[in-house]
Amino acid sequence: MIDNILYNIHGRLRRLHFPLTMGIINLSPDSFFSTSAVLNAADAVKRAEKHILEGAAILDLGAISTRPGAQIISPEEEMDRLLPAFREIRAMSKETLISIDTVHSITAHKLLDLGADIINDVSAGTYAENMPAIIAQYNVPMIAMHMRGTPATMHKEDYAPYTNITAEVLQFFSAKINDLNAHGITQIIVDPGFGFSKKMNDNYTLLRQLEFFRILDRPLLIGISRKSMIYKLLETDPEQALNGTLAAQTIALIKGADILRVHDVGPAMEVIKVVSRTDHSDKF
């Protein structure tokens, strides 16, 4: 686990102390966890206020569904959902970092121009060819995630099974970090992509071997909140998957996670507090 990093965001230095939580603000009506959706700016502000009050250091705004089988919507439709919520949340909180969860470079450009702080790209800069150039232009951190294909195709059976998933994902990030560095992006956060083009056993192998990601020397973001790897294992649904989520987040923190991307900020902060008491490095 990394202690802290000093980030340059829009020319302003911001020090982030890890571990921390990123609160999800889901602006898509097409979500695997339907009760998490906020479909207007007023409700998005209420959700943001709740996340901040409970301790979120980052808010992650997304308007494109990335559930298995989902089609990527146009940037125009995406921005129709994003812009009203972003403007009101930014006006409500100037200091909280806001991440934009998008694969569209035109959306990233517009939101960065309006003051967004981080781009969270599940395609790691491959869906839109000029995404790395946009992020480099604004000199903000980028979250790069591992996935084969797109949300619409990532679970098709024609993908070859992983031989060694941890090694293959690490190889992906080794090459991806070099590529992004060559584009001028050095502030990179890595996300192994739990649930994206991975079967149940793949996800739990990654979780079990998460400490190997420390070799990348980059902050590690873990997004496992209420996902199918948890609720299918427990034979339930996303609404009933909080306890399983907290168990998995505990394991992730012990194995080196730096950022928890979560629907439930308060419970995740309690997990961080408890796990932190077992760390004897006096970092917390």
VEXBAPA-116685 format. One line per 2 residues: number of its first residue (from 0); for each residue x, y, z of N, C-alpha, C, O, CB. Coordinates in steps of 0.02 Angstrom, whole numbers, always signed. Each point is the difference from the previous one (the first is absolute). Glycine has a CB too. Example, Ala and Ser with C-alpha at 12.3 -4.5 7.8 and 13.67 -1.06 7.14 Angstrom:
<atoms>
0> +660/-284/+390/-45/+59/+0/+45/+60/+0/+52/-1/+33/-147/-58/+29 ~ +77/+112/-98/+42/+59/+3/-39/+55/+37/+25/+55/+8/+34/-87/-116
</atoms>
This chain:
<atoms>
0> +42/-60/+0/-42/+60/+0/+44/+62/+0/+48/+6/+39/-140/-68/+22 ~ +75/+109/-104/+37/+63/-4/-25/+46/+55/-60/+1/+15/+77/-14/-140
2> +28/+51/+156/-19/+45/+55/-37/+61/-26/-57/+12/+18/+156/-52/+47 ~ -65/+79/-107/-32/+60/-28/+36/+19/-64/+57/-20/-12/-91/+60/+127
4> -1/-1/-156/+29/+25/-63/-21/+73/-8/-56/+19/+15/+53/-135/-68 ~ +50/+156/+29/-13/+69/-16/-17/+4/-74/+42/-13/-42/+36/+55/+134
6> -141/-24/-107/-23/+4/-69/-1/+72/-24/-14/+46/+38/-54/-149/-21 ~ +84/+111/-81/-8/+64/-33/-65/-4/-40/-5/-37/-49/+131/+58/+42
8> -176/+17/+29/-66/-1/-32/-17/+70/-23/-13/+45/+41/-24/-144/+30 ~ +36/+109/-136/-12/+66/-29/+50/+51/+28/-17/+58/+11/-105/-86/-24
10> +184/+6/+23/+52/+46/+24/-1/+12/+75/+40/+39/+25/-46/+13/-134 ~ -40/-85/+145/-5/+8/+72/+23/-65/+33/-22/-54/-20/-73/+138/+8
12> +137/-80/+63/+25/-59/+34/-50/-23/+52/-22/+39/+42/+140/-1/-61 ~ -136/-102/+15/-47/-30/+48/+31/-65/+26/+17/-44/-39/-118/+95/-20
14> +107/-56/+125/+28/-61/+29/-57/-46/+22/-44/+20/+39/+148/+42/+0 ~ -102/-123/-65/-50/-50/+20/+32/-51/+46/+54/-27/-14/-116/+43/-95
16> +28/-28/+165/+24/-49/+49/-42/-64/-8/-62/+2/+0/+99/+90/+81 ~ -3/-148/-87/-33/-64/-11/-1/-42/+64/+43/+10/+43/-7/-7/-164
18> -84/-49/+127/-54/-16/-46/-56/+51/+5/-8/+35/+50/+37/-156/-42 ~ -69/+125/-62/-56/+47/-2/-57/-30/-39/+7/-52/-33/+72/+149/+41
20> -137/-64/-4/-58/-24/-37/-18/+47/-56/+8/+61/+5/-50/-117/+99 ~ +17/+26/-158/-28/+36/-57/-74/-18/-2/-18/-58/-10/+129/+57/-56
22> -154/+51/+75/-71/-12/+2/-31/+2/-70/+10/+48/-37/-13/+1/+151 ~ -34/-101/-131/-31/-6/-66/-62/+43/-5/-43/-2/+44/+88/-115/-55
24> -50/+156/-42/-62/+35/-17/-20/-23/-70/+28/+22/-50/+2/+80/+123 ~ -79/-145/-74/-20/-36/-61/-57/+37/-34/-56/+1/+26/+93/-111/+24
26> -23/+140/-107/-50/+40/-37/-30/-38/-59/-31/+30/-44/+93/+72/+79 ~ -53/-168/-35/-28/-41/-54/-61/-38/+25/+1/-28/+55/+113/+16/-107
28> -168/+12/+13/-59/-39/+20/+9/-76/-11/-41/-40/+23/-30/+139/-50 ~ +125/-117/-8/+13/-70/-17/+59/-25/+41/+57/+3/-22/-102/+14/-96
30> +31/-41/+178/+53/-18/+47/-14/-69/+29/-58/-19/+9/+80/+140/+17 ~ +32/-158/-10/-10/-65/+33/-27/+9/+70/-32/-45/+27/+126/-3/-95
32> -82/+106/+99/-25/+15/+67/-48/+59/-7/+19/+58/+11/+88/-101/+47 ~ -168/+28/-76/-47/+52/-22/-15/+51/+54/-12/+59/-16/-37/-142/-61
34> +49/+63/+140/-17/+48/+53/+55/+52/+11/-10/+48/+37/-59/-137/+17 ~ +127/+79/-85/+54/+49/+8/-7/+59/-48/+34/+50/+7/+41/-143/+30
36> -120/+87/-86/-5/+51/-52/-32/+65/+27/-48/-2/+38/+39/-89/-125 ~ +38/+147/+67/-30/+66/+13/-10/+33/-68/+48/+11/-37/+8/+0/+153
38> -118/+4/-133/-16/+17/-69/-14/+74/-11/-24/+19/-53/-20/-133/+41 ~ +59/+156/+62/-5/+72/-11/+52/+34/+44/+27/-29/+46/-151/+21/-73
40> +137/+71/+11/+54/+37/+34/-13/+8/+74/+47/-5/+40/-24/+65/-147 ~ -85/-48/+126/-15/+11/+71/+16/-63/+41/+29/+5/+54/-119/+77/-86
42> +70/-141/+7/+15/-62/+36/+75/-14/-1/+26/-28/+48/-139/-16/-78 ~ +147/+62/-24/+72/-10/-3/+35/+42/+53/+48/-24/+31/-56/-1/-154
44> -14/+86/+133/+29/+43/+52/-11/-30/+69/+45/+0/+42/-64/+101/-115 ~ -41/-127/+86/-15/-32/+64/+46/-60/+12/+26/-9/+55/-145/+47/-63
46> +129/-78/-44/+44/-58/+6/+72/+23/+12/+36/-29/+41/-111/-38/-117 ~ +96/+119/+41/+68/+27/+10/+9/+26/+71/+51/-12/+31/-46/+42/-153
48> -54/+6/+147/+4/+26/+68/+6/-57/+51/+38/+4/+48/-106/+96/-83 ~ +30/-153/+24/+2/-58/+45/+69/-33/-3/+29/-16/+52/-152/-3/-67
50> +149/+9/-45/+67/-30/-7/+53/+42/+35/+42/-26/+37/-77/-24/-146 ~ +33/+116/+99/+50/+44/+30/-6/-1/+76/+51/-4/+35/-54/+78/-137
52> -58/-71/+128/-12/-2/+72/+27/-64/+31/+25/+1/+56/-127/+70/-72 ~ +97/-126/-21/+23/-64/+26/+75/-12/-10/+27/-49/+25/-140/+5/-48
54> +147/+90/-13/+72/-4/-4/+31/-12/-67/+60/-12/-4/-69/-28/+115 ~ -29/+44/-165/+28/-11/-67/+50/+55/-17/-14/+59/+10/-91/-117/-46
56> +164/+38/+11/+50/+48/-22/-10/+18/-74/+21/+53/-22/+60/-98/+107 ~ -112/+0/-122/-12/+8/-72/-72/-20/-16/-26/-47/+29/+149/+25/-56
58> -154/+59/-18/-65/-19/-27/+10/-23/-72/+35/+34/-38/-97/+48/+114 ~ +32/-138/-95/+8/-27/-67/-67/+4/-36/-46/-38/+15/+140/-38/+22
60> -99/+123/-85/-62/+10/-37/+3/-38/-66/+46/+9/-39/-62/+105/+92 ~ -34/-157/-63/-3/-37/-62/-70/-3/-28/-49/-7/+38/+146/-60/+0
62> -104/+72/-104/-66/+0/-32/-7/-55/-53/-51/-6/-32/+45/+127/+53 ~ +59/-162/-29/-1/-56/-47/-2/-65/+40/+42/-11/+43/+21/+77/-132
64> -112/-108/+75/-2/-65/+33/+57/-44/-25/+11/-4/-61/-136/+13/+75 ~ +160/-42/+32/+53/-47/-20/-17/-70/+25/+45/-42/+7/+40/+135/-4
66> -149/-106/+11/-19/-68/+19/+11/-46/-60/+1/+23/-57/-88/+20/+140 ~ +96/-108/-72/+10/-46/-56/-57/+4/-51/-58/-4/+18/+121/-71/+59
68> -44/+83/-140/-49/+4/-53/-23/+70/-18/-34/+9/-50/-2/-120/+85 ~ +54/+160/+6/-23/+69/-12/+35/+30/-61/+59/-11/-12/-82/+25/+134
70> -16/+24/-161/+27/+37/-57/+24/+68/+23/-31/+31/+44/-46/-93/-123 ~ +131/+86/+51/+26/+66/+17/-42/+53/-35/-7/-1/-61/+124/-45/+77
72> -145/+92/+23/-41/+53/-28/+43/+54/-31/+61/+1/+10/-150/-24/+75 ~ +58/+67/-123/+37/+54/-34/+24/+51/+51/-28/+6/+55/-41/-22/-158
74> +122/+54/+86/+22/+53/+46/-52/+53/+11/-2/+31/+53/+118/-52/-91 ~ -159/+33/-12/-53/+50/+8/-50/-21/+53/-18/+40/+44/+32/-7/-164
76> -36/-95/+118/-46/-25/+51/+34/-2/+68/-30/+16/+51/-31/-84/-138 ~ +124/+48/+87/+38/-3/+63/+4/+69/+32/-11/+7/+60/+78/-103/-105
78> -51/+147/+6/+7/+67/+28/-67/+30/+21/-2/+40/+46/+103/-24/-117 ~ -155/-36/+37/-66/+22/+23/-13/-23/+71/-32/+36/+39/-10/-40/-157
80> +66/-55/+136/-8/-25/+68/+51/+30/+48/-16/+15/+58/-29/-121/-106 ~ +106/+114/+24/+55/+20/+44/+2/+74/+18/+8/+17/+59/+55/-109/-110
82> -72/+134/+2/+15/+71/+10/-41/+34/+54/+29/+35/+42/+2/-32/-160 ~ -97/-12/+121/-38/+33/+53/+23/-22/+70/+6/+41/+45/-103/-32/-123
84> +108/-74/+86/+21/-26/+65/+70/+26/+18/+12/+20/+56/-83/-122/-74 ~ +117/+99/-31/+68/+23/+14/+0/+73/+22/+33/+18/+49/+11/-101/-132
86> -79/+125/+46/+1/+72/+16/-25/+13/+71/+28/+41/+36/-45/-15/-158 ~ -37/-60/+141/-28/+12/+67/+44/-29/+55/+7/+30/+53/-121/-30/-104
88> +144/-57/+38/+45/-30/+51/+63/+42/+7/+24/+11/+55/-70/-126/-80 ~ +73/+138/-31/+60/+42/+3/-14/+65/+37/+42/+25/+37/-2/-75/-145
90> -99/+78/+98/-19/+62/+35/-9/-13/+74/+15/+43/+42/-71/+0/-146 ~ +31/-102/+121/-12/-19/+70/+65/-13/+37/+6/+17/+59/-115/-65/-93
92> +158/+19/+0/+64/-17/+32/+58/+15/-47/+10/-34/-50/-67/-56/+118 ~ +94/+142/-51/+57/+19/-41/+61/-44/+14/+43/-8/-44/-86/+125/+42
94> +48/-146/+62/+60/-34/+21/+0/-75/-13/+53/-30/-12/-41/+116/+98 ~ -70/-118/-85/-3/-72/-11/+20/-15/-72/-23/+31/-47/-68/-43/+133
96> +135/-37/-93/+22/-19/-67/-57/-35/-37/-34/-43/+29/+153/+33/+12 ~ -128/+27/-104/-52/-31/-41/+33/-37/-59/+37/+29/-39/-120/+61/+72
98> +67/-154/-36/+23/-43/-55/-57/-9/-49/-58/-5/+20/+141/-54/+56 ~ -67/+57/-140/-49/-12/-52/+13/-69/-30/+53/-13/-29/-64/+138/+4
100> -38/-168/+31/+4/-69/-25/-26/+0/-72/-60/-2/-12/+45/-47/+130 ~ +61/+50/-166/-19/+5/-70/+52/-33/-45/+58/-7/+19/-120/+113/+5
102> +40/-127/-83/+46/-25/-51/+3/+48/-59/+38/-10/-47/-62/-107/+82 ~ -16/+170/-33/-4/+48/-55/+47/+59/+12/-4/+33/+51/-116/-67/-72
104> +166/+46/-25/+47/+55/+8/-35/+68/-3/+21/+47/+33/+68/-119/-84 ~ -142/+77/+11/-36/+64/-4/-33/+17/+67/-3/+58/+19/-17/-77/-142
106> -4/-32/+158/-28/+10/+67/+55/+19/+49/-8/+46/+40/-84/-128/-65 ~ +147/+46/+22/+56/+16/+45/+23/+72/-10/+12/+36/+48/+24/-157/-50
108> -29/+142/-61/+22/+67/-16/-47/+52/+29/+22/+48/+32/+31/-90/-138 ~ -118/+33/+96/-50/+47/+25/+0/+4/+76/+0/+55/+28/-69/-78/-129
110> +70/-34/+134/-4/+0/+73/+65/+24/+32/-2/+34/+52/-80/-128/-58 ~ +139/+78/-24/+63/+27/+26/+2/+76/-8/+26/+35/+43/+32/-144/-71
112> -85/+133/-27/-3/+72/-11/-44/+34/+53/+12/+58/+17/+5/-77/-140 ~ -66/-16/+147/-45/+27/+52/+27/-10/+71/-30/+25/+48/-66/-46/-126
114> +151/-15/+84/+31/-6/+66/+1/-69/+31/+15/-6/+59/-50/+119/-44 ~ +19/-166/-53/+8/-68/+26/+74/-13/+14/+44/+30/-30/-146/-69/-35
116> +115/-6/+112/+67/-10/+26/+35/-63/-24/+62/-3/-2/-99/+67/+100 ~ -1/-116/-114/+27/-66/-17/-42/-29/-56/-61/+11/-3/+105/-29/+122
118> -13/-20/-163/-37/-39/-50/+7/-74/+16/+56/-25/+8/-38/+114/-97 ~ -74/-122/+94/-4/-72/+14/-24/-35/-63/-59/+2/-17/+35/+18/+142
120> +70/-51/-161/-14/-30/-65/+4/-76/+3/+55/-27/+7/-11/+131/-64 ~ -101/-138/+53/+0/-73/+5/+36/-32/-59/+18/-59/+4/-125/+64/+60
122> +116/+32/-118/+37/-28/-57/+74/+17/+2/+37/-20/-45/-141/+30/-21 ~ +125/+25/+118/+71/+19/+9/+27/+39/-60/+59/-7/-18/-44/-94/+89
124> -58/+142/-101/+22/+43/-55/-1/-32/-68/+31/+27/-46/+38/+28/+128 ~ -103/-112/-90/+0/-34/-65/-65/+12/-39/+1/-4/-62/+74/-81/+111
126> -130/+99/-16/-64/+9/-36/+3/+64/-43/-19/-1/-58/-43/-59/+151 ~ +87/+114/-63/+9/+62/-38/+75/+11/-9/+37/+7/+48/-145/+43/-1
128> +129/-50/-109/+72/+2/-15/+35/+61/+29/+58/-4/+19/-84/-57/-122 ~ -10/+118/+107/+33/+60/+24/-12/+14/+74/+15/+54/+24/-27/-9/-138
130> -15/-95/+151/-10/+10/+71/+65/+16/+38/+2/+47/+39/-100/-125/-46 ~ +152/+40/-5/+63/+16/+35/+24/+72/-13/+25/+33/+46/+5/-153/-53
132> -38/+144/-54/+22/+68/-16/-41/+52/+38/+28/+50/+23/+8/-89/-136 ~ -101/+27/+121/-43/+46/+37/+20/+2/+73/+7/+54/+29/-101/-77/-109
134> +104/-35/+110/+19/-3/+71/+68/+33/+11/+9/+37/+48/-76/-143/-34 ~ +114/+93/-59/+67/+31/+6/-5/+75/-7/+36/+37/+35/+16/-140/-81
136> -96/+127/+2/-8/+72/-10/-21/+35/+65/+24/+55/+15/-55/-76/-134 ~ -12/-11/+157/-26/+30/+62/+42/-18/+61/-11/+28/+54/-102/-30/-104
138> +159/-44/+42/+46/-19/+54/-38/-20/+64/+9/+29/+53/+77/+48/-101 ~ -130/-127/+41/-38/-26/+57/+13/-75/+5/+22/-31/-48/-111/+121/+35
140> +75/-120/+71/+7/-72/+7/-49/-38/-44/-54/+24/-16/+94/-7/+133 ~ -19/-78/-135/-42/-45/-40/-5/-67/+36/+50/-28/+22/-17/+86/-129
142> -94/-83/+111/-11/-69/+23/-5/-44/-62/-43/+10/-42/-17/+29/+149 ~ +105/-88/-111/+2/-46/-57/-21/-69/+24/+28/-26/+48/+64/+93/-105
144> -142/-96/+24/-27/-64/+22/+15/-55/-51/+6/+13/-60/-96/+47/+122 ~ +97/-121/-38/+10/-57/-44/-67/-30/-20/-43/-13/+42/+153/-11/+13
146> -118/+14/-121/-59/-34/-27/+17/-25/-69/+37/+33/-37/-117/+41/+104 ~ +54/-132/-85/+5/-24/-69/-67/+16/-35/-53/-16/+26/+136/-77/+5
148> -79/+125/-89/-60/+18/-37/-34/+62/+29/+34/+45/+25/-49/-165/-53 ~ -50/+122/+24/-41/+55/+26/-52/-30/+47/-7/-61/+2/+25/+133/-107
150> -56/-31/+142/-53/-30/+41/-48/-44/-39/-25/-49/+26/+34/+148/+47 ~ -21/-81/-136/-46/-40/-41/+28/-68/-19/-38/-47/-11/-8/+154/-33
152> +113/-112/+39/+31/-62/-25/+43/-36/+51/+23/-55/-13/-25/+106/-98 ~ +13/-22/+170/+53/-24/+44/-13/-70/+29/+47/-32/+23/-26/+150/+5
154> -83/-141/-30/-14/-67/+28/-17/-51/-54/-29/-53/+15/-11/+108/+88 ~ +57/-40/-166/-11/-48/-53/+48/-59/+7/+57/+8/+22/-97/+84/-99
156> +16/-150/+58/+38/-61/+11/+59/-8/-47/+41/-45/+10/-146/-6/+31 ~ +110/+93/-93/+54/-9/-48/+67/+28/+25/+51/-8/-33/-135/+12/-57
158> +84/+28/+150/+63/+21/+29/+34/-61/+31/-31/-39/+35/-13/+156/-13 ~ +109/-124/-36/+37/-56/+29/+3/+7/+76/+7/+56/+25/+63/-68/-131
160> -74/-43/+143/+6/+4/+73/+69/+27/+19/+49/-9/-37/-129/-87/+50 ~ +83/+129/+44/+65/+22/+25/+41/-61/+21/-26/-47/+30/-24/+157/+9
162> +114/-108/-56/+46/-52/+23/+23/+14/+71/+2/-44/+43/+35/+23/-161 ~ -19/+84/+130/+21/+24/+66/-25/+72/+5/+34/+46/-22/+70/-122/+27
164> -163/+84/+22/-33/+65/-4/+40/+56/+33/+4/+55/-28/-113/-114/+25 ~ +138/+46/+60/+38/+53/+34/+59/+22/-42/+12/+60/-8/-47/-106/+119
166> +72/-2/-138/+58/+17/-42/-22/+38/-63/+33/+47/-21/+27/-149/+64 ~ -117/+80/-73/-23/+32/-62/-24/+71/+12/+12/+44/-41/-43/-156/-2
168> -3/+123/+99/-23/+68/+15/+60/+45/+18/+1/+58/-20/-112/-104/+61 ~ +160/+19/-6/+60/+38/+16/+38/+18/-64/+26/+56/-7/-19/-113/+119
170> -3/+10/-159/+34/+14/-64/-38/+55/-38/+31/+44/-30/+11/-163/+25 ~ -107/+116/+7/-40/+52/-32/+17/+69/+30/+11/+47/-38/-104/-130/+17
172> +96/+87/+86/+14/+65/+32/+72/+23/-11/+13/+60/-6/-100/-86/+91 ~ +133/-20/-87/+69/+19/-14/+5/+34/-67/+32/+52/-7/+9/-148/+77
174> -73/+67/-121/+1/+30/-67/-42/+64/-1/+20/+49/-32/-5/-163/-19 ~ -72/+113/+84/-45/+58/-1/+33/+61/+34/-6/+56/-25/-93/-134/+26
176> +132/+67/+55/+33/+56/+35/+54/+30/-45/+7/+61/-3/-30/-115/+115 ~ +61/+12/-145/+51/+25/-46/-31/+41/-57/+25/+53/-18/+48/-151/+46
178> -128/+72/-55/-34/+35/-55/-28/+67/+23/+8/+50/-35/-37/-161/-15 ~ -3/+113/+108/-28/+63/+26/+56/+49/+17/-7/+60/-11/-92/-123/+56
180> +154/+38/-17/+57/+44/+13/+25/+32/-65/+18/+59/+0/+15/-131/+98 ~ -31/+33/-152/+22/+26/-64/-46/+55/-26/+21/+43/-39/+30/-154/+14
182> -115/+110/+46/-48/+52/-18/+2/+60/+48/-36/+48/-10/-36/-137/-40 ~ +115/+85/+101/+6/+55/+47/-42/-8/+62/-7/+48/+39/+30/+22/-134
184> -52/-129/+106/-40/-12/+60/+42/-40/+50/+20/-56/-13/-128/+57/-54 ~ +121/+29/+124/+40/-33/+52/-40/-13/+63/+21/-40/+42/+80/+95/-89
186> -157/-21/+55/-41/-7/+61/-53/-54/-13/-57/+15/-18/+77/+108/+52 ~ +0/-186/-26/-41/-56/-20/-22/-40/+62/+41/-17/+43/+19/+11/-154
188> -124/-10/+114/-29/-43/+51/-23/-63/-36/-34/+4/-51/-2/+94/+125 ~ +54/-157/-48/-17/-62/-35/-60/-34/+33/-6/-2/+61/+126/-11/-95
190> -163/-15/-8/-60/-35/+21/-1/-68/-34/-7/-3/-62/-58/+112/+80 ~ +72/-165/+19/+2/-66/-32/-63/-19/-37/+1/-47/-40/+76/+14/+129
192> -132/+68/-77/-61/-12/-38/-39/-62/+22/-16/-43/-41/+71/+98/-53 ~ -69/-59/+159/-39/-56/+25/-68/-2/-36/-36/+50/-3/+94/-43/+115
194> -75/-66/-139/-63/-9/-33/+1/+16/-74/-49/-14/-36/-3/+38/+143 ~ +105/+6/-131/+4/+19/-71/+41/-52/-37/+60/-7/+10/-69/+130/+19
196> -24/-161/-73/+30/-54/-39/+36/-50/+45/+53/-26/-17/-39/+105/-78 ~ -46/-94/+152/+30/-48/+47/-55/-44/+29/-55/+25/+17/+148/+56/+11
198> -79/-144/-22/-48/-46/+31/+9/+1/+76/+47/+30/+26/-46/-103/-130 ~ -47/+39/+138/+1/+0/+74/+68/-18/+27/+28/+36/+42/-148/-66/-43
200> +148/-26/-22/+65/-22/+26/+56/+49/-16/+46/+10/+40/-84/-128/-52 ~ +34/+150/-46/+50/+51/-19/+0/+57/+51/+52/+23/+23/-66/-52/-145
202> -46/+52/+140/-6/+56/+47/+29/-17/+68/+36/+40/+30/-138/-4/-90 ~ +88/-96/+84/+26/-19/+66/+74/-16/-1/+34/+8/+51/-147/-51/-22
204> +138/+20/-85/+73/-8/-6/+34/+68/+3/+50/+8/+35/-66/-112/-104 ~ -11/+153/+33/+28/+67/+3/-1/+28/+71/+49/+29/+24/-86/-10/-142
206> -20/-27/+152/-6/+25/+68/+51/-35/+46/+31/+33/+43/-153/-9/-62 ~ +129/-88/+11/+47/-38/+42/+72/+20/-12/+42/-3/+45/-122/-92/-46
208> +96/+117/-61/+69/+16/-18/+11/+75/-9/+47/+21/-34/-39/-133/-21 ~ -50/+152/+86/+2/+72/-11/+66/+32/+20/+19/+52/-28/-142/-52/+46
210> +157/-29/+30/+63/+30/+22/+52/+4/-55/+45/+41/+4/-69/-84/+110 ~ +18/+1/-166/+48/+3/-55/-4/+66/-39/+48/+18/-34/-55/-143/+26
212> -49/+160/+13/-7/+62/-36/+43/+56/+30/+7/+53/-31/-123/-87/+0 ~ +144/+23/+89/+44/+50/+29/+62/+11/-43/+32/+53/+4/-72/-85/+110
214> +57/-18/-155/+59/+7/-43/-8/+57/-49/+50/+26/-25/-28/-149/+36 ~ -83/+142/-27/-12/+54/-47/+16/+69/+29/+10/+48/-36/-98/-118/-16
216> +90/+74/+119/+15/+63/+34/-48/+56/-20/+21/+57/-10/+99/-92/+16 ~ -183/+17/-13/-53/+48/-15/-58/-11/+49/-9/-57/+22/+43/+61/-146
218> -72/+48/+140/-59/-11/+42/-46/-52/-31/-10/-1/-61/+18/+119/+104 ~ -35/-161/-1/-42/-56/-22/-73/+13/+20/-16/+5/+59/+114/-85/-50
220> -141/+86/-59/-71/+11/+11/-37/-67/-7/+12/-38/-47/-4/+157/+4 ~ -52/-132/+91/-38/-62/-1/-75/+16/-3/-26/+34/+44/+117/-94/+21
222> -123/+35/-117/-72/+10/-9/-36/-66/+2/-9/-32/-52/+30/+135/-15 ~ -42/-124/+126/-35/-65/+8/-68/+9/+33/-33/-49/+17/+144/-8/-9
224> -132/+119/+0/-61/+14/+38/-62/-33/-30/-21/+18/-55/+73/+91/+89 ~ -81/-156/+3/-63/-33/-16/+0/-36/-68/-53/-11/-29/-3/+98/+97
226> +115/-105/-93/+5/-30/-66/-21/-74/+1/-8/-31/+52/+99/+111/-80 ~ -98/-108/-33/-25/-68/-6/+48/-51/+31/-23/-53/+22/-36/+87/-126
228> +123/-20/+106/+47/-46/+32/-18/-10/+73/+17/-51/+30/+72/+87/-108 ~ -125/+12/+107/-22/-5/+69/-71/-27/+4/-12/-49/+35/+88/+144/-4
230> -123/-63/-66/-70/-20/+11/-15/-68/-31/-44/-36/+25/+13/+156/-22 ~ +65/-139/-57/-12/-67/-27/+30/-54/+46/-30/-53/+9/+30/+101/-125
232> +58/-34/+144/+30/-46/+48/-47/-11/+59/-6/-56/+25/+121/+93/-60 ~ -147/+17/+58/-44/-3/+58/-72/-18/-18/-43/-4/+43/+116/+88/+12
234> -85/-95/-120/-66/-19/-25/-53/+51/+21/-52/-17/+27/+85/-104/-23 ~ -17/+184/-18/-46/+54/+18/-2/+50/-57/+6/-19/-58/+17/+3/+182
236> -30/+80/-110/-2/+52/-51/+40/+60/+24/+21/+2/+58/-135/-42/-99 ~ +125/+90/-3/+41/+57/+20/-25/+36/+63/+39/+24/+41/-10/-10/-160
238> -95/-10/+127/-29/+35/+57/+19/-33/+67/+2/+33/+51/-96/+2/-125 ~ +106/-101/+72/+16/-37/+62/+74/-17/+6/+19/-43/+40/-134/-4/-44
240> +157/+80/-35/+70/-20/-4/+48/+45/+39/+60/-2/-12/-87/-44/-99 ~ +1/+87/+157/+45/+45/+37/+48/-38/+45/+59/+16/+1/-148/+71/-5
242> +65/-136/+41/+45/-36/+46/+56/-34/-38/+58/+3/+21/-153/-21/+57 ~ +79/-14/-134/+51/-32/-40/+49/+51/-29/+60/-13/-4/-140/-78/-24
244> +54/+149/+8/+43/+54/-25/+50/+21/+53/+59/+8/-15/-152/+30/-59 ~ +70/-29/+135/+45/+23/+54/+53/-52/+15/+57/+17/+15/-150/+50/+34
246> +75/-132/-53/+50/-53/+10/+54/+3/-54/+59/-4/+15/-147/-68/+39 ~ +66/+80/-117/+48/+3/-55/+43/+63/+5/+60/-2/-15/-139/-63/-57
248> +50/+121/+92/+38/+62/+7/+52/-6/+56/+55/+27/-6/-154/+38/-35 ~ +82/-101/+93/+49/-12/+54/+60/-38/-26/+57/+19/+15/-150/-20/+69
250> +81/-51/-122/+55/-39/-29/+42/+45/-46/+61/-3/+1/-131/-103/+5 ~ +36/+146/-47/+35/+44/-47/+46/+49/+36/+57/+11/-20/-152/-22/-60
252> +71/+40/+134/+40/+48/+38/+61/-35/+32/+55/+27/-3/-158/+41/+26 ~ +93/-126/+5/+55/-36/+31/+53/-16/-52/+60/-2/+16/-138/-47/+69
254> +57/+37/-147/+46/-18/-53/+27/+60/-40/+35/-9/-49/-95/-100/+42 ~ +43/+170/+29/+33/+58/-29/-43/+49/-39/+28/+45/-31/+66/-117/+27
256> -160/+65/+4/-42/+48/-36/+8/+70/+29/+7/+8/+61/-89/-100/-87 ~ +82/+141/-17/+7/+70/+21/-66/+39/-5/-13/+44/+41/+131/-49/-79
258> -159/-13/-11/-63/+35/-11/-56/-52/-6/+6/-47/-39/+53/+145/-18 ~ -112/-89/+96/-59/-42/-7/-53/+41/-36/-22/+52/+24/+49/-117/+82
260> -49/+40/-164/-54/+32/-37/-65/-34/+23/-9/-60/-10/+83/+87/-92 ~ -119/+12/+133/-54/-30/+37/-67/+35/-10/-3/+59/-16/+87/-95/+100
262> -137/-3/-75/-67/+29/+4/-15/+24/+71/-38/+48/+10/+0/-124/-103 ~ +69/+44/+143/-16/+11/+71/+61/+28/+35/+42/-38/+25/-128/-56/-26
264> +92/+159/+3/+61/+31/+26/+7/-11/+75/+55/-18/+23/-62/+104/-113 ~ -46/-76/+129/+5/-7/+72/+26/-68/+22/+49/-2/+37/-142/+82/-28
266> +62/-135/-31/+26/-65/+19/+72/-12/-24/+39/-31/+36/-156/-11/-41 ~ +134/+66/-54/+69/-9/-25/+50/+38/+43/+55/-25/+12/-100/+10/-128
268> +26/+74/+140/+44/+38/+44/+11/-37/+66/+54/+3/+29/-94/+104/-82 ~ -11/-142/+76/+8/-40/+61/+48/-57/-11/+40/-17/+43/-156/+48/-8
270> +112/-62/-94/+48/-53/-17/+71/+27/+0/+45/-31/+28/-133/-28/-97 ~ +98/+117/+38/+66/+31/-2/+25/+14/+70/+59/-13/+16/-86/+65/-127
272> -16/-27/+154/+20/+17/+69/+22/-62/+38/+50/+1/+36/-130/+96/-37 ~ +42/-151/-6/+17/-62/+36/+64/-31/-27/+44/-18/+39/-166/-1/-17
274> +128/+14/-89/+60/-29/-29/+61/+42/+17/+54/-27/+12/-122/-22/-106 ~ +60/+114/+95/+56/+45/+14/+28/-11/+70/+59/+12/+11/-108/+71/-90
276> +8/-105/+126/+24/-13/+67/+47/-60/+3/+37/-8/+49/-142/+57/-5 ~ +105/-90/-95/+44/-58/-1/+66/+16/-35/+45/-42/-2/-145/-33/+3
278> +106/+135/-29/+61/+21/-34/+45/+33/+52/-20/+50/+31/-41/-35/-143 ~ +121/-41/+121/+44/+25/+53/+53/+49/-26/+50/+12/+33/-68/-119/+26
280> +5/+135/-118/+49/+47/-28/-13/+71/+21/+35/+46/-20/-22/-121/-77 ~ -65/+86/+139/-18/+67/+25/-16/+48/-57/+12/+60/+6/+61/-80/+93
282> -100/-6/-154/-18/+43/-56/-67/+33/+10/-14/+52/-29/+82/-124/-46 ~ -111/+41/+116/-69/+21/+1/-16/+41/+63/-56/+21/+9/+26/-122/-76
</atoms>
